[in-house]
Amino acid sequence: MAGLVRDAIYAVRKARLDRERRRLDYGRETRERADRLADVLPASAAELREYEREYDDLEWFHDAYADRIAEIHDAGVATDTTHWRDGATLYVVCRALGIETAVETGVLFGSFDAHILAAMERNGGGTLHSVDLPGGPPGPFEYGHLIPDRCRDRWTLHEGDAREVVPDLLEHVGPLDLFLHDSDHRLPHMRFEYETAVDHLEPGGVLASHDVRLSGLFDRFTAENGLQSCVVCDTGIARRPR
């Protein structure tokens, strides 16, 4: 019964998020990305805009990404999981901080994975560990379909329930530079991932979360734990103090 109630509450929150997204000015959100991130990261807005321009000019990445998006659409899979605006935010964060060790939950087609790995490729180092349930995304695809071949040697997929996989994984990989939540957005699971990850972050490491506008949990959690944070488009970025 409790599970049914949680599911109903989540459905209401999801409907509210969909309405808010239709009202949100994503152009303004994107234009303000560098200024918002500069309040959280040890980089100026001007430096962060350079990384935005670098991302825009990353032809090898955009060509491969567009080809794989086309494959998804050609297969008749309706999806809004390509998240390129939020992916660009993660790219900028990873370039600005030189992210080396990252864990992400909720892979599906691998939009965020692709962007993080592209930044690591430009950084010249780094490893991304990704967690999702056994199975795969819709259609005739495997997890991480959007990840360009050029980046795949930096990526390890772990299939299983995040509640079982993530604690052991975090102990195994050691201190993190980045943890990204993009799996089950029900509040108990989000809080579980936040609480599990935050103590494994390096000083100065980043806790990131997608779809934070579903609730006020990200803002509450970051305030409770003394993390500086901002939201750009649909992604929250918070940094552990040094």
Backbone torsions as a table, in degrees:
resi	resn	phi	psi	omega
1	MET	NA	-42.8	179.5
2	ALA	-61.9	-37.1	179.1
3	GLY	-65.1	-38.6	178.3
4	LEU	-64.2	-39.4	178.3
5	VAL	-64.6	-44.6	178.9
6	ARG	-60.6	-41.6	179.6
7	ASP	-63.4	-39.9	179.7
8	ALA	-65.9	-42.3	177.9
9	ILE	-62.8	-42.3	179.3
10	TYR	-62.4	-40.7	179.8
11	ALA	-61.7	-39.6	177.7
12	VAL	-65.4	-44.2	179.6
13	ARG	-63.1	-40.3	179.9
14	LYS	-63.6	-40.4	178.1
15	ALA	-63.8	-39.9	177.7
16	ARG	-64.1	-40.9	178.9
17	LEU	-62.2	-43.5	179.6
18	ASP	-59.5	-40.5	177.8
19	ARG	-66.5	-41.2	179.9
20	GLU	-65.2	-38.1	178.7
21	ARG	-61.6	-35.9	179.2
22	ARG	-68.1	-26.7	178.5
23	ARG	-88.5	-22.1	-172.6
24	LEU	-68.4	136.4	177.3
25	ASP	-89.1	90.9	-176.0
26	TYR	-67.9	-27.3	175.5
27	GLY	-62.2	-47.0	178.7
28	ARG	-65.1	-42.2	178.7
29	GLU	-56.1	-44.0	-179.1
30	THR	-68.5	-40.8	179.3
31	ARG	-63.5	-31.0	-177.5
32	GLU	-92.0	1.0	-176.0
33	ARG	-52.1	-53.1	-174.8
34	ALA	-62.5	-41.4	-179.8
35	ASP	-65.1	-40.7	-180.0
36	ARG	-68.0	-43.8	-179.5
37	LEU	-66.8	-30.1	180.0
38	ALA	-64.1	-22.9	176.4
39	ASP	-76.4	-12.0	-175.4
40	VAL	-115.2	-38.4	-174.4
41	LEU	-97.3	157.2	177.4
42	PRO	-82.8	57.0	-180.0
43	ALA	-150.3	148.8	179.3
44	SER	-79.0	161.6	176.2
45	ALA	-59.1	-37.0	179.3
46	ALA	-64.5	-41.9	178.0
47	GLU	-64.9	-39.6	-179.3
48	LEU	-68.3	-33.5	176.3
49	ARG	-67.0	-31.0	175.3
50	GLU	-62.5	-39.9	176.9
51	TYR	-68.2	-34.5	174.0
52	GLU	-61.1	-45.2	179.5
53	ARG	-66.1	-38.3	176.7
54	GLU	-59.8	-43.8	177.9
55	TYR	-61.1	-44.9	-180.0
56	ASP	-59.5	-31.6	-175.8
57	ASP	-93.4	6.5	-174.4
58	LEU	-81.9	75.4	-170.0
59	GLU	-60.7	-42.7	-177.9
60	TRP	-59.3	-36.5	-179.5
61	PHE	-73.0	-49.2	-176.0
62	HIS	-65.4	-35.4	177.9
63	ASP	-64.2	-47.8	-179.1
64	ALA	-66.7	-40.2	-178.5
65	TYR	-64.7	-45.9	-179.7
66	ALA	-63.0	-40.3	178.9
67	ASP	-61.3	-39.8	-177.1
68	ARG	-78.2	-30.9	171.4
69	ILE	-61.8	-43.4	179.3
70	ALA	-61.0	-38.2	178.3
71	GLU	-62.5	-39.7	178.5
72	ILE	-64.4	-46.6	-179.6
73	HIS	-66.5	-39.3	179.9
74	ASP	-64.5	-25.7	178.1
75	ALA	-80.8	-1.2	178.2
76	GLY	77.7	20.9	179.7
77	VAL	-90.4	114.8	177.5
78	ALA	-79.3	121.0	-177.0
79	THR	-147.5	143.8	170.8
80	ASP	-117.8	28.5	-172.5
81	THR	-99.9	22.2	-179.4
82	THR	-88.7	-22.9	164.1
83	HIS	42.2	46.1	-174.2
84	TRP	-68.6	-32.1	178.2
85	ARG	-64.9	-45.5	179.4
86	ASP	-71.0	-33.5	175.3
87	GLY	-61.4	-40.5	177.8
88	ALA	-61.9	-37.8	176.8
89	THR	-60.7	-45.9	178.9
90	LEU	-64.6	-36.4	177.3
91	TYR	-60.1	-47.9	-178.8
92	VAL	-61.8	-44.2	179.4
93	VAL	-60.6	-46.4	-177.4
94	CYS	-66.8	-34.3	177.3
95	ARG	-73.2	-41.3	-177.3
96	ALA	-65.4	-35.1	-176.3
97	LEU	-100.6	-3.8	-178.1
98	GLY	59.7	45.6	-175.1
99	ILE	-55.8	130.5	179.8
100	GLU	-113.8	-39.6	-178.5
101	THR	-122.3	120.4	-176.5
102	ALA	-136.9	148.4	173.7
103	VAL	-128.5	135.8	-179.6
104	GLU	-132.7	140.3	176.1
105	THR	-114.7	138.4	179.4
106	GLY	91.5	78.3	-171.0
107	VAL	-84.4	-59.2	-172.6
108	LEU	52.0	-121.9	-178.6
109	PHE	-77.6	-13.8	172.5
110	GLY	90.5	30.3	180.0
111	SER	-62.5	-50.6	179.3
112	PHE	-65.3	-40.7	178.4
113	ASP	-55.8	-46.0	-178.8
114	ALA	-59.5	-43.5	-178.0
115	HIS	-69.4	-41.6	177.5
116	ILE	-63.4	-43.5	-178.5
117	LEU	-68.6	-33.8	175.7
118	ALA	-63.0	-40.9	177.5
119	ALA	-65.2	-40.8	178.1
120	MET	-63.4	-37.9	177.3
121	GLU	-60.5	-42.1	177.3
122	ARG	-69.8	-33.2	177.4
123	ASN	-69.0	-23.5	-178.9
124	GLY	86.7	14.3	179.0
125	GLY	-178.6	164.7	176.9
126	GLY	130.4	156.3	178.7
127	THR	-137.8	135.3	176.5
128	LEU	-115.2	125.0	173.3
129	HIS	-105.1	126.5	-176.8
130	SER	-120.9	144.5	-174.8
131	VAL	-125.6	132.0	172.2
132	ASP	-154.0	163.4	179.9
133	LEU	-64.0	154.2	175.4
134	PRO	-57.6	143.3	-179.3
135	GLY	130.1	-119.5	-179.1
136	GLY	167.1	177.8	179.9
137	PRO	-76.8	173.6	178.1
138	PRO	-62.3	153.5	175.9
139	GLY	82.1	-172.6	-176.0
140	PRO	-85.2	52.6	-173.3
141	PHE	-128.6	157.8	173.9
142	GLU	-102.5	161.5	174.3
143	TYR	-53.4	141.7	176.1
144	GLY	76.7	24.4	-176.5
145	HIS	-56.9	-31.8	-175.2
146	LEU	-79.9	-6.8	-177.8
147	ILE	-74.1	120.9	177.9
148	PRO	-62.6	147.8	179.6
149	ASP	-55.4	-33.8	-177.1
150	ARG	-59.6	-22.1	-174.2
151	CYS	-107.2	-9.8	-165.9
152	ARG	-67.2	-22.6	-178.2
153	ASP	-72.9	-7.9	177.7
154	ARG	-97.4	2.6	-169.0
155	TRP	-116.7	134.0	174.6
156	THR	-127.2	127.4	179.4
157	LEU	-99.4	133.7	176.7
158	HIS	-120.2	115.8	-178.7
159	GLU	-96.8	129.6	179.4
160	GLY	157.8	173.6	177.6
161	ASP	-68.3	127.7	-177.1
162	ALA	-56.5	-34.2	-179.6
163	ARG	-64.2	-27.0	178.6
164	GLU	-93.5	-36.4	-173.1
165	VAL	-83.3	-44.3	-169.5
166	VAL	-61.6	-47.9	-178.4
167	PRO	-56.7	-46.7	-179.8
168	ASP	-67.6	-37.8	179.7
169	LEU	-62.7	-44.0	-179.2
170	LEU	-64.6	-37.1	175.6
171	GLU	-64.8	-36.3	-175.8
172	HIS	-73.5	-43.8	-173.2
173	VAL	-82.3	-13.3	178.9
174	GLY	83.3	-169.7	-176.2
175	PRO	-56.2	139.3	-175.9
176	LEU	-100.8	146.5	168.0
177	ASP	-90.1	-27.1	-177.1
178	LEU	-150.7	132.7	167.3
179	PHE	-124.1	128.0	-179.8
180	LEU	-119.3	120.7	174.2
181	HIS	-92.9	123.1	172.5
182	ASP	-150.6	35.2	178.9
183	SER	-104.6	-129.8	-177.7
184	ASP	-64.7	118.2	-175.9
185	HIS	-92.2	13.0	171.9
186	ARG	-68.5	142.4	-168.9
187	LEU	-55.7	-45.4	-179.8
188	PRO	-59.8	-38.3	-179.4
189	HIS	-72.6	-40.7	177.0
190	MET	-58.3	-47.2	-179.2
191	ARG	-63.6	-39.5	176.6
192	PHE	-56.7	-48.5	-178.2
193	GLU	-66.2	-43.5	178.5
194	TYR	-57.9	-49.8	-176.0
195	GLU	-66.1	-36.8	179.6
196	THR	-69.2	-38.3	-174.0
197	ALA	-79.9	-37.0	-166.5
198	VAL	-60.9	-36.2	-179.1
199	ASP	-75.7	-11.3	178.4
200	HIS	-98.1	-0.2	178.4
201	LEU	-77.4	138.0	168.9
202	GLU	-60.4	150.9	168.2
203	PRO	-54.6	127.6	-174.3
204	GLY	89.0	-3.5	178.9
205	GLY	-74.0	165.6	-171.9
206	VAL	-115.7	133.2	166.6
207	LEU	-102.4	117.8	179.9
208	ALA	-117.7	152.8	-178.0
209	SER	-151.3	135.3	177.7
210	HIS	-92.1	157.3	178.3
211	ASP	57.1	38.9	-177.8
212	VAL	-68.9	-16.9	179.9
213	ARG	-76.3	-3.2	174.0
214	LEU	-62.8	-28.4	-177.1
215	SER	-157.9	179.1	176.2
216	GLY	-95.3	11.7	-174.0
217	LEU	-62.6	-43.7	-178.4
218	PHE	-59.1	-46.0	179.8
219	ASP	-63.4	-42.1	-180.0
220	ARG	-65.9	-44.9	-176.8
221	PHE	-64.7	-45.1	-178.7
222	THR	-65.1	-37.1	177.3
223	ALA	-66.0	-43.2	-179.9
224	GLU	-61.7	-31.3	-174.2
225	ASN	-105.0	11.1	175.5
226	GLY	65.8	33.8	178.9
227	LEU	-99.1	131.8	171.5
228	GLN	-72.0	137.4	-175.0
229	SER	-146.8	162.8	172.6
230	CYS	-152.3	166.0	176.2
231	VAL	-125.8	131.0	175.4
232	VAL	-126.1	123.4	-174.5
233	CYS	55.6	-113.4	-177.7
234	ASP	-110.9	12.0	-173.4
235	THR	-119.4	130.8	175.0
236	GLY	-95.1	138.2	177.9
237	ILE	-124.4	123.9	178.2
238	ALA	-132.1	144.1	-175.5
239	ARG	-123.7	132.1	177.4
240	ARG	-73.2	136.4	-179.8
241	PRO	-63.5	151.5	175.6
242	ARG	-81.3	NA	NA
